[in-house]
Amino acid sequence: MEELLLALMIFAKTRTLAATTTWLSILLLISACGTRQVLVQGQFPTPVMDRVPITLGVWYEDEFSNHVFFDETKSKSEADWIVETGPAQVAMWNTLLAGMFENLVHIQARPSADSQSPLVDAILIPHVEELQYTLPSQTNVNVYEIWLRYRFEVVSTRGEAIAELSMTAYGKTPTAFLKNSEKAINLAAIMALRDAGAHFALNFSHEPALQQWLHQFGTTELD
Amino acid sequence: MLLSGCVTATVDEMVFNEPTAGIGNSTVVILGRRQASDQDTELSFVECVGKHISSRDKSIIVLGELDFIDALYPWFEPRTAPLRPTALKKLMQRRPVAQKMAELNTEYMIWINGNTERTHSMSSMSCTLSPAGGGCFGFSHWSDESNYEAVIWNFTDMAEVGRVSTNASGQSYMPAIFIPIPIIAPVKGTACNGIGDQLLKFLSAHY
């Protein structure tokens, strides 16, 4: 939209056929070959729930906390997309886990047999395995959508596996007037992150791989 | 200048247990159903119905949809929201949720399901831009259809107490002789007023 305004302003000043053609060509090039970049930003609410009575450690690997999705377009008429979800991922999971568990401890290194981890009952290591998106130009539906696929390692302080979980999340936002594609993708990503948090919060205690392990801490979860 | 097209609307109502003296000091929340990828009640429609009710009876406090969803995260997200009053009863067995609901003092929860779709569109308009100026010539027209249903849940009884549905359709036109002149049929607005009026009758002691 800014490019269009700029081109129209210059057009209004020049008003010659040659200049118009030149500026329209530039406008087409800008809109066709640009890279769209989104740094996902949003607020995440604290979950309203009984806290799981354990001290959970969380370790975000660099790949997770700096997660960037890059999609190079195969079409000349569409733009490349760079979607940075890392900071928003960390913000969402920090808020969610702090509200879900009795205590939350941020671990400074990946747990291993040699590591001196603080006194925690388990350590959660989240991974974003995949991110996919669709735009209205690809689907002919006025909706921006994002899918996320997560994998979670739950390990002991010595790095031994307790459980491994996987989960998908989905977020969408309809197009709206005065909302550009970047804002729409940001909103779809926020919705996907909220969905991920909701799914994790509701299912963590029900995961078969974790249920027995959690029983030792006296968890009594409603069905 | 914006001209208005014609809209046809019908409203159906089914009420089981209307509060005869209004809802008093309690609050109402209106929420959109969005649990399926092809199901997306517009936020703007939910907001429109809320404003319709609270602007006509100022004693009715309608909680903002997003504020309510945030206050009760993660229980009212598209994938986790209760689909039946029995699920709400189960949800209220969770102490933190029950506490938050008590703080919000919500007596009625109204779920709106539906959307407005473009059912038909045709255009034979062409616009030109040249150094000498520009303009549009031709004619466009399109049809929109709104279908919404509002289901009213009562918190005290944990039961459905009413159901209101509306459908509205209308055709918009846009002739253009140099300048396009839109003649828009306010389909969604009519549906909002229709469902809002019925909900107002249910909730208000003055209507």
Interface residues (C-beta under 8 A of the other chain):
Chain A: R15 T16 L17 T20 P45 T46 P47 V48 M49 D50 V143 E145 Y170 K172 P174 M191 R194 D195 G197 A198 H199 A201 L202 L222
Chain B: S37 D40 E42 D70 A71 L72 Y73 P74 W75 E77 P78 R79 T80 K90 Q93 R94 R95 P96 V97 K100 P131
